């Protein structure tokens, strides 16, 4: 679990900006108070589940983008070396 009940909505959105949609959907204000004080105890597990789903998706996307950039740089460097070898 990435996001825990002792974190505030403001902190969470600062790290995982896509979680803003969950807070809007559930009418939770983006304040500095921890979730455990803002959300009814019965609803807290469901809010945390939704927030963590979004956080995992965002993390996966970030990793995929970083991987794509790394691959693009790798092939770009190979292409540059190939061009230089061809010219020389």
PyMOL commands that set and color helices and strands:
alter all, ss='L'
color gray80, all
select helices_A, chain A and resi 9-15+17-25+35-38+41-87
alter helices_A, ss='H'
color red, helices_A
deselect
rebuild
show_as cartoon
